[in-house]
Amino acid sequence: MIPSRPGQDYDLEAMRIARYAMATQLQRLGFGHARVYSRAYVLRDQRAFHWVYLVDAGPRTRIGAVRVEGARRVSEQNIRARAALVEGQPYDLTTKEQAEFHLLDTGSFAIASVQTSAQIEQYIGDVPDSGGVLDESQIDPDGNLLPRKLPDTIDLTIRVREAPATQLKLRAGAEADPTRLDALVGGELWRRDLVGQNHITLEGRLGYGHLWDQDPSLPSGLYGEGLLRSSHPGLLARLIDGRISARYRDVLYPGFHLRELTVGPGLRATAAPGLFLDVDAYFRRGEAAGLGAFDEATRAAYKLPSEAVARGLEVSGALHWDQRNDPAEPTGGHLLALRAALAPGGGASTHRYLQLMPEARGYVALSSSVSLGLRLSGGWVAMAGDNGVPQGPRLFGGGSYGLRGFGRDRFSPQARTCDASGVCRDPHVGGLSLAEGSLELRYLPLLKQTGFAVFADAGGVGLGSNPFADGVSVAVGMGPRLRLWYLPISIDYAYRLVDRGAVASENGSFLLFLRIGESFLAALRGERSGHGTAPYRPGARRRRADRSTG
């Protein structure tokens, strides 16, 4: 952990503050009082120095007395059970941090911290670092470090500040691309800690999407959704939370509306900070309104359903591992996710399908202002029954948050449908496999309101298991980034180079996108498309509570 080696040039400040990382590592290994000091002995004649790190690990530590302060609505018993800090058990820094995280993750607290009686130092950015203060009792007559006389127990105080019992948040936003313009308003209402530590959440959103090529005879551009959810922290076990959800959503696709109602129970388990598992069992009813009828040959080729309505049981799950350094404009870390949904068919549901949707995002900081962002996502729908795959699990790409060579939900197969009068059209019906990837070079100076990005997007969509069966599509572009208050705004100017394996035509090759939010959508694409488990936004409840106290 020493940042320089003998004979090398050195970074003075890095050599100084390395002692804190060393002490932290010892504290994670169970030496709760660990300290590390540093001293530099300069050899002027040789233009060199000796650097010495003095380690005083202290004894292996156990948890001593545990107190709780600041609780009003939430009982001390519930706080102790969630934190799992028990007198006599081994103590280490990771145990302390996990207790704080698990308390915040209940949604009841704006602040949760564990204060300790550990005799340690913390780095707070003071420059230059002192190297640590040693008194005479810590040095023997020969100049050697004497270990401090310390207890092997550490007392803990759990300090909490409860989040507001009732909290309302209103939102508005807009998104535009060459194929449509969307304006949205919405709100979220939380009622926390009802009858114990149970929460009620009510969310709603109303939008209007104007599709430039929309047929006036098709359903209007109004759409939206509503959610009523009851959450129960620790329902089955300390870290397994329960919920019951009822959601209605109306999603506006090019040429039709997908209207779905889902009702059912679910579980959320926190495996580790940033690692979450969601499982839900829903009754789902979905209807593709305004899509039109297809002939038998088209339905067979595209695996389209013969009826507009699908209903029955769906079991869905999501695994999320979020280690990004910022939820909106990350410059380091990664996010990995896997979502799946199964409708068994038979007597349980009208249709059978299995949907799998993995996604990976990674970020590398090249400097304090420049970083690389990479996103890879895929989707597959398999196990289709003889009556086809309904619109709910089908896959649509493109738009501000997908392959920026196509408008929102326009990266999709099209199928011809004709009405009784002989008028035909080619709506986007969704694929059974989808792959999208984005590489961005981002210039986002610290504490500045403007930045810039250069990007390349690629992907494929198909009706079989291979999304590239009809060729790959590629788009490149660039655009400014604006930071106004808490709103990261992106404007992207894209050029479609390749359209499904062929050189794109001049007509429609240039596209302009506007969005508010992280360039790789903070919520996973399945939430926007209206299918699958509603993605868990890691740390979302914690951030909401923190802002409510601001």
KOLROPA-315105 format. One record per residue (C-alpha): residue in three letters; x, y, z. Coordinates in nm, 4 decimals, always signed. Each point is the difference from the previous one (the first is absolute). Example, Ala and Ser with C-alpha at 12.3 -4.5 7.8 and 13.67 -1.06 7.14 Angstrom:
   rest          x          y          z
    Ala    +1.2300    -0.4500    +0.7800
    Ser    +0.1370    +0.3440    -0.0660
This chain:
   rest          x          y          z
    Met    +0.0000    +0.0000    +0.0000
    Ile    +0.3073    +0.2281    -0.0093
    Pro    -0.0349    +0.2225    -0.3106
    Ser    +0.3767    +0.0239    -0.0793
    Arg    +0.2953    -0.2386    -0.0078
    Pro    +0.3693    +0.0518    +0.0865
    Gly    +0.1788    +0.1940    -0.2710
    Gln    -0.3184    +0.1373    -0.1580
    Asp    -0.1191    +0.3574    -0.0150
    Tyr    -0.2644    +0.0585    +0.2624
    Asp    -0.3287    +0.1771    +0.0605
    Leu    +0.0401    +0.1592    +0.3402
    Glu    -0.3693    +0.0359    +0.0784
    Ala    -0.0815    -0.3521    -0.1203
    Met    +0.2747    -0.1362    +0.2290
    Arg    -0.1475    +0.1924    +0.2927
    Ile    -0.3662    -0.0954    -0.0322
    Ala    +0.0668    -0.3666    -0.0855
    Arg    +0.0041    -0.0594    +0.3749
    Tyr    -0.3778    +0.0533    +0.0180
    Ala    -0.0654    -0.2696    -0.2609
    Met    +0.2281    -0.2360    +0.1913
    Ala    -0.1841    +0.0671    +0.3257
    Thr    -0.3373    -0.0444    -0.1718
    Gln    +0.1078    -0.3388    -0.1346
    Leu    +0.0951    -0.1130    +0.3514
    Gln    -0.3332    +0.1266    +0.1333
    Arg    -0.1812    -0.2103    -0.2617
    Leu    +0.2006    -0.3020    +0.1147
    Gly    -0.1335    +0.0355    +0.3543
    Phe    +0.2534    +0.2322    +0.1655
    Gly    -0.2500    +0.2724    +0.0801
    His    +0.2501    +0.2338    +0.1720
    Ala    +0.2674    -0.0250    -0.2724
    Arg    +0.2204    +0.3020    -0.0727
    Val    +0.2952    +0.0480    -0.2281
    Tyr    +0.2535    +0.2828    +0.0366
    Ser    +0.2620    +0.1170    -0.2490
    Arg    +0.3398    +0.1678    +0.0365
    Ala    +0.2479    +0.1210    -0.2616
    Tyr    +0.3764    +0.0101    +0.0838
    Val    +0.1804    +0.2259    -0.2474
    Leu    +0.3580    -0.0757    -0.1106
    Arg    +0.1024    +0.3410    -0.1305
    Asp    +0.3433    -0.0973    -0.1256
    Gln    -0.1419    -0.2908    -0.2011
    Arg    -0.3058    +0.1972    -0.1168
    Ala    -0.2158    -0.2898    +0.1205
    Phe    -0.2164    -0.0999    +0.2920
    His    -0.1169    -0.3017    +0.1932
    Trp    -0.3761    -0.0257    +0.0448
    Val    -0.1252    -0.2041    +0.2954
    Tyr    -0.3569    -0.1114    +0.0677
    Leu    -0.0676    -0.0827    +0.3657
    Val    -0.2918    -0.2428    +0.0469
    Asp    -0.1950    -0.0169    +0.3256
    Ala    -0.2794    -0.2467    -0.0813
    Gly    -0.1304    -0.0371    +0.3531
    Pro    -0.1924    -0.3097    +0.1116
    Arg    -0.2631    -0.1876    -0.1970
    Thr    -0.3256    +0.1657    +0.0988
    Arg    -0.3486    -0.1003    +0.1062
    Ile    -0.3214    +0.1994    +0.0249
    Gly    -0.0547    +0.1483    +0.3435
    Ala    -0.3079    +0.1933    +0.1107
    Val    -0.2481    +0.1042    -0.2721
    Arg    -0.2278    +0.3038    +0.0325
    Val    -0.2665    +0.1468    -0.2291
    Glu    -0.0677    +0.3741    -0.0260
    Gly    -0.2414    +0.2114    -0.2034
    Ala    -0.2820    -0.2506    -0.0615
    Arg    -0.3557    +0.1299    +0.0206
    Arg    -0.2382    -0.1978    -0.2233
    Val    +0.2180    -0.3082    -0.0477
    Ser    +0.0480    -0.2164    +0.3060
    Glu    +0.3439    -0.0569    +0.1449
    Gln    -0.0615    -0.3731    -0.0295
    Asn    -0.0471    +0.0278    -0.3778
    Ile    +0.3132    +0.2112    -0.0339
    Arg    +0.2109    -0.2474    +0.1949
    Ala    -0.1381    -0.2935    -0.1977
    Arg    +0.0786    +0.1631    -0.3355
    Ala    +0.3480    +0.1172    +0.1013
    Ala    +0.0918    -0.3412    +0.1503
    Leu    +0.2653    +0.1493    +0.2306
    Val    +0.0042    -0.2395    +0.2963
    Glu    +0.2137    +0.0360    +0.3092
    Gly    +0.2886    -0.2463    +0.0081
    Gln    +0.0137    -0.0654    -0.3749
    Pro    +0.3208    +0.0803    -0.1948
    Tyr    +0.0232    +0.3634    -0.1087
    Asp    +0.1516    +0.1308    -0.3222
    Leu    -0.0492    +0.3039    -0.2219
    Thr    -0.1990    -0.1896    -0.2643
    Thr    -0.2532    -0.1135    +0.2621
    Lys    -0.0521    +0.3634    +0.1031
    Glu    -0.0462    +0.1203    -0.3582
    Gln    -0.2416    -0.2794    -0.0885
    Ala    -0.2139    +0.0826    +0.3026
    Glu    -0.0272    +0.3614    -0.1204
    Phe    -0.0857    -0.1101    -0.3520
    His    -0.2680    -0.2482    +0.1065
    Leu    -0.1662    +0.2580    +0.2249
    Leu    -0.0127    +0.2562    -0.2813
    Asp    -0.1349    -0.2623    -0.2376
    Thr    -0.3181    -0.0422    +0.2055
    Gly    -0.1172    +0.3385    -0.1292
    Ser    -0.0790    +0.1252    +0.3513
    Phe    +0.3099    +0.2116    +0.0596
    Ala    +0.1537    +0.3119    -0.1491
    Ile    +0.3226    -0.0588    +0.1947
    Ala    +0.1326    -0.3133    +0.1650
    Ser    +0.3502    -0.0101    +0.1431
    Val    +0.1823    -0.2184    +0.2487
    Gln    +0.2321    +0.1920    +0.2303
    Thr    +0.2753    -0.2018    +0.1708
    Ser    +0.2385    +0.0300    +0.2920
    Ala    +0.2867    -0.1208    -0.2233
    Gln    +0.3281    +0.1866    +0.0487
    Ile    +0.0640    +0.0707    -0.3682
    Glu    +0.0787    +0.2865    -0.2366
    Gln    -0.1958    +0.1038    -0.3065
    Tyr    +0.1332    +0.1873    -0.3025
    Ile    -0.1970    +0.3197    -0.0586
    Gly    +0.2175    +0.1518    -0.2702
    Asp    +0.2290    +0.2081    +0.2207
    Val    +0.3195    +0.0800    -0.1908
    Pro    +0.2778    -0.0549    +0.0875
    Asp    -0.0644    -0.3098    +0.2046
    Ser    +0.1767    -0.0113    +0.3368
    Gly    +0.0968    -0.3654    -0.0254
    Gly    -0.1862    -0.0630    +0.3269
    Val    +0.0653    +0.1389    +0.3458
    Leu    +0.2028    -0.2201    +0.2360
    Asp    +0.0477    +0.0846    +0.3668
    Glu    +0.2938    -0.1059    +0.2157
    Ser    -0.1817    -0.3019    +0.1424
    Gln    -0.0154    -0.1571    -0.3474
    Ile    +0.3790    -0.0028    -0.0579
    Asp    +0.2497    -0.2082    +0.1980
    Pro    +0.3568    +0.1174    +0.0849
    Asp    +0.1307    -0.1637    -0.3201
    Gly    -0.2501    +0.1859    -0.2205
    Asn    -0.2307    -0.2944    -0.0628
    Leu    -0.3798    +0.0337    -0.0158
    Leu    -0.1805    -0.1304    +0.3088
    Pro    -0.3536    -0.1382    -0.0569
    Arg    -0.2781    +0.2015    +0.1613
    Lys    -0.1765    -0.1588    +0.2947
    Leu    -0.3519    -0.0391    -0.1375
    Pro    -0.3145    -0.1990    +0.0888
    Asp    -0.1035    -0.2806    -0.2330
    Thr    -0.3623    +0.1241    -0.0036
    Ile    -0.1408    +0.2963    -0.1918
    Asp    -0.3219    +0.1696    +0.1115
    Leu    -0.2450    +0.0999    -0.2748
    Thr    -0.2682    +0.2683    -0.0229
    Ile    -0.2534    -0.0321    -0.2825
    Arg    -0.1155    +0.3528    -0.0833
    Val    -0.2958    +0.0408    -0.2357
    Arg    -0.2030    +0.2847    -0.1384
    Glu    -0.3333    -0.1167    -0.1343
    Ala    -0.1112    +0.1053    -0.3456
    Pro    -0.3232    +0.2036    -0.0240
    Ala    -0.3072    -0.2087    +0.0732
    Thr    -0.1711    +0.1522    -0.3035
    Gln    +0.1919    +0.1169    -0.3041
    Leu    -0.1153    +0.1227    -0.3402
    Lys    +0.2200    +0.0497    -0.3045
    Leu    -0.1167    +0.1453    -0.3317
    Arg    +0.1839    -0.0391    -0.3276
    Ala    -0.0150    +0.1193    -0.3592
    Gly    +0.2116    -0.0785    -0.2995
    Ala    +0.0336    -0.0199    -0.3769
    Glu    +0.1647    -0.2184    -0.2603
    Ala    +0.0291    +0.0545    -0.3734
    Asp    +0.1391    -0.1741    -0.3065
    Pro    -0.0722    +0.0196    -0.3746
    Thr    -0.3000    -0.2323    +0.0331
    Arg    -0.1834    +0.1313    +0.3067
    Leu    -0.0239    +0.2635    +0.2719
    Asp    -0.0989    -0.0969    +0.3551
    Ala    -0.0963    +0.2164    +0.2969
    Leu    -0.0654    -0.1536    +0.3413
    Val    -0.1173    +0.1013    +0.3454
    Gly    -0.0119    -0.2248    +0.3031
    Gly    +0.0155    -0.0322    +0.3731
    Glu    +0.0898    -0.2357    +0.2814
    Leu    -0.1574    -0.0111    +0.3443
    Trp    +0.1564    -0.1943    +0.2865
    Arg    -0.1699    -0.0791    +0.3295
    Arg    +0.2618    -0.1582    +0.2238
    Asp    -0.0177    -0.2163    +0.3091
    Leu    -0.3702    -0.0748    +0.0097
    Val    -0.0923    -0.2659    +0.2587
    Gly    +0.3578    -0.0786    +0.0888
    Gln    +0.2618    +0.0393    -0.2680
    Asn    -0.2200    -0.0388    -0.3074
    His    -0.0147    +0.2489    -0.2862
    Ile    -0.2583    +0.0978    -0.2602
    Thr    +0.1191    +0.1384    -0.3332
    Leu    -0.2218    +0.1644    -0.2595
    Glu    +0.1539    +0.0974    -0.3344
    Gly    -0.1537    +0.1442    -0.3112
    Arg    +0.1138    +0.1321    -0.3351
    Leu    -0.1862    +0.1564    -0.2915
    Gly    +0.1586    +0.0656    -0.3364
    Tyr    -0.0844    +0.1068    -0.3486
    Gly    +0.2003    -0.1291    -0.2927
    His    -0.0336    +0.1662    -0.3378
    Leu    +0.1157    -0.2382    -0.2735
    Trp    +0.0845    +0.1942    -0.3129
    Asp    -0.1206    -0.2788    -0.2316
    Gln    -0.2939    -0.1131    +0.2133
    Asp    -0.3207    -0.0803    -0.1873
    Pro    -0.2766    +0.2236    +0.1478
    Ser    -0.2332    -0.2995    +0.0009
    Leu    +0.2249    -0.1873    +0.2471
    Pro    -0.0291    +0.0331    +0.3802
    Ser    +0.0970    +0.3383    +0.1457
    Gly    +0.3402    +0.0837    +0.1378
    Leu    -0.1137    +0.0153    +0.3627
    Tyr    +0.1613    -0.2656    +0.2194
    Gly    +0.1052    -0.0503    +0.3609
    Glu    +0.0194    -0.2310    +0.2955
    Gly    -0.0967    -0.0347    +0.3640
    Leu    +0.1446    -0.2092    +0.2814
    Leu    -0.1302    -0.0839    +0.3457
    Arg    +0.2460    -0.1975    +0.2123
    Ser    +0.0138    -0.1151    +0.3604
    Ser    +0.3562    -0.0752    +0.1192
    His    +0.0906    -0.2022    +0.3088
    Pro    +0.3691    +0.0061    +0.1053
    Gly    +0.1176    -0.3260    +0.1584
    Leu    -0.3195    -0.1877    -0.0847
    Leu    +0.1591    -0.3453    -0.0322
    Ala    +0.3462    +0.0546    +0.1458
    Arg    +0.2252    +0.2829    +0.1100
    Leu    +0.1007    +0.0927    -0.3554
    Ile    -0.2960    -0.1354    -0.2002
    Asp    -0.2636    +0.2681    -0.0539
    Gly    -0.3507    -0.0715    -0.1239
    Arg    -0.2380    +0.2043    -0.2139
    Ile    -0.3361    -0.0106    -0.1708
    Ser    -0.0327    +0.2034    -0.3196
    Ala    -0.2780    +0.1051    -0.2317
    Arg    +0.1060    +0.1791    -0.3165
    Tyr    -0.1790    +0.1233    -0.3088
    Arg    +0.1998    +0.1318    -0.2897
    Asp    -0.0749    +0.1223    -0.3477
    Val    +0.3088    +0.0045    -0.2245
    Leu    -0.0108    +0.1862    -0.3317
    Tyr    +0.1818    -0.1952    -0.2717
    Pro    +0.0187    +0.1062    -0.3660
    Gly    -0.3448    -0.0914    -0.1278
    Phe    -0.1659    -0.1469    +0.3103
    His    -0.0401    +0.0142    +0.3776
    Leu    +0.1016    -0.2766    +0.2391
    Arg    -0.2351    +0.0099    +0.2985
    Glu    +0.0876    -0.2247    +0.2910
    Leu    -0.1264    -0.0694    +0.3499
    Thr    +0.2207    -0.1955    +0.2420
    Val    -0.0884    -0.1003    +0.3565
    Gly    +0.1907    -0.2245    +0.2380
    Pro    +0.2518    -0.0532    +0.2804
    Gly    +0.3768    +0.0301    -0.0145
    Leu    +0.3199    -0.0289    +0.1999
    Arg    +0.3228    +0.1987    +0.0045
    Ala    +0.3197    -0.1336    +0.1551
    Thr    +0.3132    +0.2000    +0.0691
    Ala    +0.2963    -0.2326    -0.0456
    Ala    +0.2653    +0.2719    +0.0509
    Pro    +0.0294    +0.3777    -0.0419
    Gly    -0.0876    +0.0631    -0.3617
    Leu    -0.1143    -0.3599    -0.0664
    Phe    -0.3764    -0.0583    -0.0093
    Leu    -0.2364    -0.2797    -0.1017
    Asp    -0.3675    +0.0562    -0.0879
    Val    -0.2606    -0.2718    -0.0567
    Asp    -0.3677    +0.0608    -0.0821
    Ala    -0.3001    -0.2146    -0.0869
    Tyr    -0.2576    +0.2001    -0.1946
    Phe    -0.3370    -0.0401    -0.1564
    Arg    +0.0499    +0.1908    -0.3225
    Arg    -0.2547    +0.1153    -0.2538
    Gly    +0.1344    +0.1715    -0.3094
    Glu    -0.1682    +0.1333    -0.3117
    Ala    +0.1546    +0.1356    -0.3208
    Ala    -0.2580    +0.2654    -0.0932
    Gly    -0.0025    +0.1234    -0.3578
    Leu    +0.2637    -0.2396    -0.1311
    Gly    -0.2270    -0.1545    -0.2599
    Ala    -0.0482    -0.3528    -0.1319
    Phe    +0.2580    -0.2064    -0.1878
    Asp    -0.0473    -0.2839    -0.2442
    Glu    +0.0925    -0.3524    +0.0949
    Ala    +0.3301    -0.0031    -0.1919
    Thr    +0.1160    +0.3239    +0.1659
    Arg    -0.0956    -0.1227    +0.3459
    Ala    +0.1956    -0.3217    -0.0510
    Ala    +0.3086    +0.1774    -0.1361
    Tyr    +0.0102    +0.2589    +0.2790
    Lys    -0.1442    -0.2252    +0.2750
    Leu    -0.2753    +0.2546    +0.0583
    Pro    -0.3035    -0.0866    +0.2142
    Ser    -0.3380    -0.0550    -0.1581
    Glu    -0.1718    +0.2060    +0.2718
    Ala    +0.0727    +0.3508    +0.1269
    Val    -0.0457    -0.0991    +0.3680
    Ala    +0.2401    -0.2122    +0.2081
    Arg    -0.0562    -0.0856    +0.3652
    Gly    +0.1046    -0.2341    +0.2751
    Leu    +0.2877    -0.0752    +0.2352
    Glu    +0.3477    +0.1420    -0.0497
    Val    +0.2962    -0.0620    +0.2300
    Ser    +0.2806    +0.2520    -0.0375
    Gly    +0.3305    +0.0723    +0.1671
    Ala    +0.2891    +0.2431    -0.0168
    Leu    +0.3557    -0.0073    +0.1314
    His    +0.1804    +0.3359    +0.0189
    Trp    +0.3572    +0.0762    +0.1043
    Asp    +0.0676    +0.3737    +0.0010
    Gln    +0.3494    +0.1260    +0.0785
    Arg    -0.0117    +0.3327    -0.1878
    Asn    +0.1455    +0.3088    +0.1647
    Asp    -0.3017    +0.2123    -0.0985
    Pro    -0.3522    -0.1003    -0.1077
    Ala    -0.0482    +0.2735    -0.2634
    Glu    +0.3451    +0.0801    -0.1433
    Pro    +0.2346    -0.2799    +0.1044
    Thr    +0.3697    +0.0151    -0.0872
    Gly    +0.1069    -0.3236    +0.1696
    Gly    -0.1305    -0.3365    +0.1109
    His    -0.2488    -0.2342    -0.1622
    Leu    -0.3587    -0.1187    -0.0029
    Leu    -0.0980    -0.3583    -0.0851
    Ala    -0.3590    -0.1175    -0.0265
    Leu    -0.1958    -0.3046    -0.1079
    Arg    -0.3766    -0.0049    -0.0286
    Ala    -0.2261    -0.2901    -0.0898
    Ala    -0.3739    -0.0583    -0.0394
    Leu    -0.1857    -0.3284    -0.0483
    Ala    -0.3607    -0.0547    -0.1004
    Pro    -0.0601    -0.3772    +0.0285
    Gly    -0.2958    -0.0294    -0.2346
    Gly    -0.2371    -0.2914    +0.0406
    Gly    -0.2756    +0.0782    +0.2448
    Ala    +0.2065    +0.2689    +0.1768
    Ser    +0.0264    +0.2485    -0.2902
    Thr    -0.1313    +0.0459    -0.3514
    His    +0.3513    +0.0136    -0.1485
    Arg    +0.3327    -0.1636    +0.0762
    Tyr    +0.3359    +0.1782    -0.0166
    Leu    +0.3310    +0.0476    +0.1772
    Gln    +0.1687    +0.3396    -0.0193
    Leu    +0.3658    +0.0574    +0.0968
    Met    +0.1558    +0.3473    +0.0061
    Pro    +0.3626    +0.0443    +0.1144
    Glu    +0.1726    +0.3383    +0.0139
    Ala    +0.3488    +0.1203    +0.0894
    Arg    +0.1387    +0.3510    +0.0376
    Gly    +0.3543    +0.0985    +0.0833
    Tyr    +0.1816    +0.3286    +0.0480
    Val    +0.3711    +0.0853    -0.0002
    Ala    +0.1322    +0.3403    +0.1065
    Leu    +0.2839    +0.1155    -0.2282
    Ser    +0.0460    +0.3250    +0.1921
    Ser    -0.1999    +0.2179    +0.2369
    Ser    -0.2054    +0.1261    -0.2976
    Val    +0.0119    -0.2777    -0.2602
    Ser    -0.1460    -0.3504    +0.0264
    Leu    -0.1086    -0.2923    -0.2157
    Gly    -0.3464    -0.1536    +0.0321
    Leu    -0.1006    -0.3370    -0.1453
    Arg    -0.3457    -0.1579    -0.0034
    Leu    -0.0939    -0.3423    -0.1334
    Ser    -0.3539    -0.1348    +0.0191
    Gly    -0.1891    -0.2890    -0.1496
    Gly    -0.3396    -0.1620    +0.0015
    Trp    -0.1379    -0.3367    -0.1043
    Val    -0.3525    -0.1415    -0.0011
    Ala    -0.0198    -0.3801    -0.0206
    Met    -0.2386    -0.2908    +0.0712
    Ala    -0.2761    +0.1579    -0.2061
    Gly    -0.3223    -0.1967    -0.0181
    Asp    -0.1956    -0.0792    -0.3156
    Asn    -0.2123    +0.3131    +0.0489
    Gly    +0.3009    +0.2363    -0.0251
    Val    +0.1594    +0.2581    +0.2263
    Pro    -0.2107    +0.2989    +0.1164
    Gln    +0.1253    +0.3567    -0.0186
    Gly    +0.0906    +0.0248    +0.3707
    Pro    +0.3234    -0.2042    -0.0088
    Arg    +0.1014    +0.0963    -0.3567
    Leu    +0.3118    +0.2142    -0.0393
    Phe    +0.0335    +0.3534    -0.1357
    Gly    +0.3222    +0.2030    -0.0307
    Gly    +0.1179    +0.3397    -0.1185
    Gly    -0.0504    +0.3493    +0.1366
    Ser    +0.1895    +0.2203    +0.2413
    Tyr    +0.0727    -0.2933    +0.2300
    Gly    +0.0732    -0.2628    -0.2632
    Leu    +0.1518    -0.0142    -0.3472
    Arg    +0.0014    +0.3641    -0.1049
    Gly    -0.0286    -0.0851    -0.3681
    Phe    -0.3770    -0.0479    +0.0418
    Gly    -0.2848    +0.1784    +0.1712
    Arg    -0.1473    -0.1230    +0.3256
    Asp    -0.1291    -0.3595    -0.0355
    Arg    +0.0647    +0.0134    -0.3791
    Phe    +0.2822    -0.2545    +0.0107
    Ser    -0.2395    -0.2874    -0.0485
    Pro    -0.1392    -0.2291    -0.2712
    Gln    -0.3017    +0.1303    -0.1894
    Ala    -0.2950    -0.2092    -0.1172
    Arg    -0.2699    +0.0924    -0.2538
    Thr    -0.3628    +0.0205    +0.1079
    Cys    -0.2979    +0.1020    -0.2141
    Asp    -0.3484    +0.1063    +0.1082
    Ala    -0.3309    -0.0981    -0.1575
    Ser    +0.0165    +0.2893    -0.2478
    Gly    +0.3370    -0.1134    -0.1308
    Val    +0.2091    +0.2725    +0.1651
    Cys    +0.3311    -0.1506    +0.1136
    Arg    +0.2733    +0.1109    +0.2353
    Asp    +0.3175    -0.1452    +0.1522
    Pro    +0.0049    +0.0427    +0.3801
    His    +0.3007    -0.0911    +0.2123
    Val    -0.0852    -0.3266    +0.1750
    Gly    +0.3142    -0.0672    +0.2050
    Gly    +0.2683    -0.2634    -0.0350
    Leu    +0.0756    -0.3233    +0.1799
    Ser    +0.3691    +0.0838    +0.0344
    Leu    +0.1688    +0.3366    +0.0473
    Ala    +0.3589    +0.1152    +0.0576
    Glu    +0.1138    +0.3586    +0.0525
    Gly    +0.3354    +0.1466    +0.0974
    Ser    +0.1352    +0.3502    +0.0555
    Leu    +0.3513    +0.1368    +0.0460
    Glu    +0.0331    +0.3595    +0.1175
    Leu    +0.2971    +0.2268    +0.0567
    Arg    -0.1226    +0.2569    +0.2516
    Tyr    +0.1462    +0.3383    +0.0866
    Leu    -0.1691    +0.1079    +0.3229
    Pro    +0.2153    +0.2548    +0.1889
    Leu    -0.0434    +0.0003    +0.3763
    Leu    -0.2388    +0.2683    +0.1291
    Lys    -0.0662    +0.1322    -0.3508
    Gln    -0.3427    +0.0316    -0.1613
    Thr    +0.1036    -0.1059    -0.3482
    Gly    +0.1671    -0.3039    -0.1516
    Phe    +0.0179    -0.2015    -0.3187
    Ala    -0.0228    -0.3616    -0.1183
    Val    +0.0969    -0.1980    -0.3084
    Phe    -0.1698    -0.3360    -0.0491
    Ala    -0.0364    -0.3064    -0.2190
    Asp    -0.3063    -0.2278    +0.0223
    Ala    -0.0579    -0.3409    -0.1577
    Gly    -0.2649    -0.2691    +0.0198
    Gly    -0.2227    -0.2531    -0.1624
    Val    -0.3592    -0.1218    +0.0301
    Gly    -0.1556    -0.3176    -0.1330
    Leu    -0.2863    -0.2460    +0.0020
    Gly    +0.2180    -0.2930    +0.1079
    Ser    +0.2654    -0.0618    +0.2604
    Asn    +0.2647    +0.1898    -0.2015
    Pro    -0.0583    +0.3779    +0.0140
    Phe    +0.2533    +0.0514    -0.2819
    Ala    -0.1619    -0.2382    -0.2470
    Asp    -0.1089    +0.2970    -0.2157
    Gly    +0.3261    +0.1882    +0.0510
    Val    +0.1462    +0.2508    +0.2439
    Ser    -0.1013    +0.3664    +0.0272
    Val    +0.2474    +0.2727    +0.0959
    Ala    -0.0296    +0.3689    +0.0906
    Val    +0.2601    +0.2566    +0.1099
    Gly    -0.0390    +0.3486    +0.1346
    Met    +0.0783    +0.2672    +0.2536
    Gly    -0.1730    +0.2589    +0.2104
    Pro    +0.0168    +0.2406    +0.2946
    Arg    -0.0817    -0.0828    +0.3616
    Leu    -0.1655    +0.2562    +0.2276
    Arg    -0.0344    -0.0146    +0.3777
    Leu    -0.2755    +0.2219    +0.1329
    Trp    -0.0825    -0.0503    +0.3669
    Tyr    -0.0473    -0.3774    +0.0355
    Leu    -0.0834    -0.0476    -0.3691
    Pro    +0.2629    -0.1467    -0.2330
    Ile    -0.1190    +0.0967    -0.3491
    Ser    +0.1416    -0.1629    -0.3126
    Ile    -0.0349    +0.1050    -0.3633
    Asp    +0.1299    -0.2571    -0.2492
    Tyr    +0.0541    +0.0433    -0.3707
    Ala    +0.0248    -0.3467    -0.1561
    Tyr    +0.0762    -0.1334    -0.3474
    Arg    -0.1193    -0.3477    -0.0963
    Leu    +0.2879    -0.1645    -0.1847
    Val    -0.1397    -0.3494    -0.0459
    Asp    -0.3639    -0.1109    -0.0040
    Arg    -0.0366    -0.3765    +0.0539
    Gly    +0.3161    -0.0878    -0.1877
    Ala    -0.0397    +0.2504    -0.2862
    Val    +0.1439    +0.3482    -0.0372
    Ala    -0.2648    +0.2403    +0.1209
    Ser    -0.1671    +0.2254    -0.2541
    Glu    +0.0380    +0.3756    +0.0188
    Asn    -0.3692    +0.0388    +0.0759
    Gly    -0.0476    -0.0345    +0.3748
    Ser    +0.3653    -0.0688    +0.0829
    Phe    +0.0350    +0.3104    +0.2198
    Leu    -0.1841    -0.0033    +0.3343
    Leu    -0.0233    +0.2450    +0.2903
    Phe    -0.0817    -0.1175    +0.3549
    Leu    -0.0822    +0.1863    +0.3204
    Arg    -0.0193    -0.1665    +0.3392
    Ile    +0.0147    +0.0761    +0.3709
    Gly    +0.1885    -0.2588    +0.2045
    Glu    +0.3071    -0.2188    -0.0089
    Ser    +0.1152    -0.0863    -0.3531
    Phe    -0.0428    -0.3700    +0.0815
    Leu    -0.3492    +0.0036    +0.1481
    Ala    +0.0078    -0.0160    +0.3814
    Ala    -0.2934    -0.2401    -0.0022
    Leu    +0.0383    -0.3058    -0.2187
    Arg    -0.1771    -0.0072    -0.3344
    Gly    -0.2596    -0.2566    +0.1071
    Glu    -0.1630    +0.2530    +0.2302
    Arg    -0.0529    +0.2409    -0.2856
    Ser    -0.1316    -0.2691    -0.2295
    Gly    -0.2559    -0.0980    +0.2616
    His    +0.0999    -0.3603    +0.0492
    Gly    +0.1778    -0.2052    +0.2628
    Thr    +0.0816    +0.0690    +0.3618
    Ala    +0.0147    +0.3698    +0.0746
    Pro    +0.3762    +0.0551    +0.0284
    Tyr    +0.1397    +0.0808    +0.3378
    Arg    +0.1915    +0.3246    -0.0035
    Pro    +0.2833    -0.0743    +0.2423
    Gly    +0.0119    +0.2527    +0.2788
    Ala    -0.3078    +0.1795    -0.1334
    Arg    -0.1852    -0.0074    +0.3317
    Arg    +0.3087    +0.1240    +0.1772
    Arg    +0.0481    +0.2911    -0.2416
    Arg    -0.3664    +0.0939    +0.0177
    Ala    +0.0130    +0.0161    +0.3766
    Asp    +0.3235    +0.2004    +0.0012
    Arg    -0.1459    +0.2600    -0.2334
    Ser    -0.3124    +0.0306    +0.2106
    Thr    +0.2074    +0.1353    +0.2872
    Gly    +0.1988    +0.2460    -0.2128
